[in-house]
Amino acid sequence: MDLVTIECSQPGDDYSLFVSATNLDVHLAGPGERGGTGAILCGFDRFARDDDGRYRVGFSVGGGVSGPGYNHHPCVECAELINGRAISGTHKNLFAALSKQEA
C-alpha cells in the first residue's frame, strides 16, 4: 500500500490555485477503501469545517507549491507510521530526510 503526500495550509491561511501562504504542513495518506485517497495517517481531518461551514484548510493531494519562500513542515506523527511503504508526491523527500535525522 503506497502512501501519497498531502500538502495542507494552516487553518485560516489562504490556499488556492494561485495564492498560498508560506507555511504549509505535509501529511501522508494511503489509498481509500474504494479507490482514491484515504484518510491521513495521523488522523488529521483535511475536510474539517469551521462553524460557518467553510473548510478549515486547503489541501493538495500529491502536489502543492514549491520554490523559494515556502516552508514545508512534515508531520512527525505521519512519519512514524510509514512502516517501509513507498511514498509519492511533490514533497516525498521531506519524509526521507526526517527518517535519516531520526536514525
C-alpha positions in Angstrom: 0.0 0.0 0.0 1.8 3.2 -1.2 1.4 6.5 0.5 0.9 9.9 -1.0 1.8 13.4 0.3 -1.0 15.8 1.3 0.1 19.4 1.4 -2.2 21.4 3.8 -2.5 25.1 4.6 -2.6 26.0 8.2 -6.1 26.9 9.5 -7.3 30.4 8.2 -4.4 30.8 5.7 -5.0 31.4 2.0 -4.7 28.4 -0.2 -5.9 28.3 -3.8 -4.6 27.5 -7.3 -2.8 30.9 -7.5 -2.4 32.1 -3.8 -0.8 30.2 -0.9 0.5 31.1 2.5 4.2 30.4 3.0 4.0 27.9 5.9 2.5 24.6 4.9 2.0 21.2 6.6 2.7 18.0 4.8 0.9 14.8 5.8 0.7 11.3 4.4 -2.3 9.3 3.3 -2.9 5.8 2.0 -5.4 4.6 -0.6 -9.1 4.8 0.1 -11.2 1.6 0.6 -12.9 2.1 -2.7 -10.1 3.8 -4.6 -8.8 7.3 -4.5 -7.1 8.7 -1.5 -7.9 7.6 2.0 -7.5 9.2 5.4 -4.4 10.9 6.6 -2.2 8.5 8.6 -2.0 10.6 11.8 -5.8 11.2 11.8 -5.7 14.9 10.8 -9.0 15.7 9.1 -8.3 17.7 5.9 -12.1 18.0 5.3 -12.9 19.7 8.7 -15.2 22.7 8.5 -15.5 25.8 10.8 -18.7 27.0 12.4 -19.7 28.8 9.1 -19.4 25.5 7.1 -16.1 26.6 5.3 -13.2 24.2 5.0 -10.6 25.0 7.7 -7.6 24.2 5.5 -6.9 24.0 1.8 -5.0 20.9 0.6 -3.4 19.3 -2.4 -3.1 15.5 -2.8 0.3 14.6 -4.2 1.1 18.2 -5.4 1.4 21.6 -3.9 3.6 24.7 -4.1 7.4 24.7 -4.1 10.2 27.2 -4.5 11.9 29.9 -2.5 9.9 31.3 0.4 7.7 28.3 1.1 8.3 26.4 4.3 7.0 22.8 4.3 6.7 21.0 7.7 6.4 17.2 7.5 4.1 15.6 10.1 6.2 13.7 12.5 3.2 11.5 13.5 2.7 10.5 9.9 6.4 9.8 9.5 6.2 7.4 12.4 3.6 5.3 10.6 5.3 4.9 7.2 6.4 1.3 8.0 8.6 1.0 4.9 5.9 1.9 2.4 6.7 3.8 -0.7 5.8 7.5 -0.8 4.8 9.5 -3.9 4.1 13.2 -4.3 5.8 16.5 -4.7 7.1 16.6 -1.1 8.0 12.9 -0.5 11.7 13.8 0.1 10.7 15.6 3.3 9.9 12.3 4.9 13.1 10.6 3.7 15.1 13.4 5.3 13.1 13.1 8.5 13.8 9.4 8.7 17.5 10.0 8.2 17.5 12.5 11.1 15.9 10.1 13.5 18.2 7.2 12.6 
